[in-house]
Amino acid sequence: MQVFRGFRHPGVAPACALTIGNFDGVHRGHQAMLALLQTEARHRGLPSCVLTFEPHPRDYFAAVTKKPDLAPARIGTLRDKLTELAACGVAQTIVLPFDGRLASQSPEQFIQNVLIDGLGARYVLVGDDFRFGARRAGDYAMLDAAGDAHGFDVARMNSYEVHGLRVSSSAVREALAEGRMADAQHLLGRPYTISGHVVHGRKLGRALGASAPGKDDGFRTLNLRFKHWKPAASGIFAVLVHGLADQPLPGVANLGVRPSLDANDVNAGRVLLETHCLEWPSHLGAEGAYGKIVRVELLHKLHDELRYTSLEALTAGIAKDGRDARAFFASTHAETHRQTTRDRI
């Protein structure tokens, strides 16, 4: 998949079959829409294209009005969004910066400047609640009329439901906020995952729980930055780590702002996913994971973030979380074995 920041690039296709949206989480409803887009693109001999925005429009208006509560919790990073869009077969994605200039465009200007002149849209697929242009004044009827006038097809996809439940980014956010990871997985069609480069921290974890003073064999962690201040999920989780070994590695992870650490933390103020592999891969040594891209599946929430009053209490808390994560994986393995046995009978 080709990715472009804006559409003023020579590599952008001169014509396309297009869909527009934020696609936060790329959930099963998004996946159904992208499958339809792919079908229509093939039928017309056009590349499929996704137009998405960064920051999220509601992030922009929250900043402008200084009302942070208006910003939605973010399900995924831009990296993970693009990864999932590519997995759905999208040919190109345009990441359009959402700023004051774009926010002030009238619906008619958006159609002319972006859809027609910028992207050469020949087919436009939108959701049933799609609005666009300044003050969200544009709707499906306006877009459909513009298609008739300018020679591009317009289609609308109704809500996608699973067992009577409308699949939406809001529903995924709610499940993640409440720690219902199985429900989030059902809505997403895959485990909830965060990926990124492993970055340096204070290297405090390796000293905590070390076998002896001066040893660095304690709770080594893989630190991934979540590049948004308001993640949809937070807390302590049993996880699987992909990208460090031939098989996924079980671990326990903290997603949040680490309230027990002080301002000297090199990542202070940033949302971080800190993952401790229950069995550290020996081939990595103490430094071998830095810079690697890993993918962490958050499978089960253990509890919310806690503030510990001392390093000793923090050490004990991490050790307990590790035991609880091991218990989760043991129970999951036992249930899988029971299911396999039942299937054989």
C-alpha positions, 0 to 999 in steps of 0.5 A, a space after each residue: 500500500 502506498 501512503 501519502 501525506 496530502 494528495 499533492 504528490 506525483 505518485 498519487 493515482 490520477 483517478 480512484 475508487 474512494 472512501 473517507 473516514 477516520 478509521 480508528 481501530 479499523 474494526 469489522 464495520 470498516 473492514 466490510 466497507 473496505 471489502 465493498 470498496 475493493 469490489 467496486 474498484 476492481 469492477 471499474 479498473 481503479 485503485 482503491 483509496 482511503 482518505 483519512 485525517 490526522 489529527 482526528 477532526 475532533 482532536 483539532 476542535 478540542 485543541 482550538 476550543 481548549 476543551 480536551 473532553 471533546 477529543 475522542 479516546 484513540 483506539 490505535 496509532 497511525 502506524 497500526 491504522 495503516 497496517 490494518 488498511 494495508 491488510 484489507 488490500 487498500 492500494 493507497 491511503 491519503 493522510 490529510 492534515 486536519 487543520 484550520 484551512 481544511 476545517 473552514 472549507 465549505 462542502 462544495 469546496 471540499 468536493 471540488 478541491 479534494 475529491 475532484 481536483 485532488 484525488 480524481 474520485 470516480 466512485 465515493 463510498 461513505 458511511 450512513 452517518 457521513 458529514 463533511 465540510 465546515 460546520 459539518 454542513 455537507 451530507 450524503 444527499 449533497 454528495 450524491 447530487 455533486 456526483 451526478 453533476 460531476 460524473 462520479 458515483 456515490 454509494 452509502 453503506 449502512 451500519 454493520 451489526 454483529 448479533 444485533 450490536 452496531 459495530 463502531 469505533 465508539 463501541 470499541 472505545 467503550 469495551 476497551 475503557 471497561 477492560 472488556 478485551 474479549 468484546 473488543 476483540 469481537 468488534 475488531 475481528 482480531 485481538 487489540 494490538 499496539 505496535 511500534 519501535 522499542 524505545 529507551 526508558 530509565 532502565 529502572 525495571 531491570 534493576 527492580 527484582 534483580 537477583 543481586 545488587 548491581 545485576 540487570 536481570 530484573 523486570 526488563 521492559 519493552 517500551 512503546 510510545 502510544 503517540 496520543 495523549 488519550 488512549 482508549 485502553 489503560 491499565 495492566 494487561 496480560 499480553 502476547 509479544 510478536 517480533 522478538 522470537 519465532 513464537 509469540 512471547 507471553 508477558 504483562 504490560 502497563 499502558 498509561 502514564 506510570 503514576 509511580 515514576 517521577 519527573 526524571 523519567 525520560 518518557 515522563 508525560 508520554 503514554 507508554 506501553 511497557 511490556 515485561 516478557 515473562 521469559 526474556 529471550 536470551 539471544 537479545 541480551 540486555 540491549 538487543 530489543 531497542 529499535 526493533 518493531 514489536 506488536 503487542 496483543 492486549 488479551 486480558 486486563 488485570 487491573 487499572 494503573 496503581 500508584 505505589 508509594 515506594 520502589 519496594 511496593 512497585 517491585 512487589 506489585 510487578 511481581 504479583 502482576 507477573 504471577 497473575 498473567 502466568 495464571 491467565 495464560 495457564 487457564 487459557 491453555 487449559 481451556 484450549 486443551 479442554 476444547 480440543 479434547 471435546 472436539 475429538 470426542 
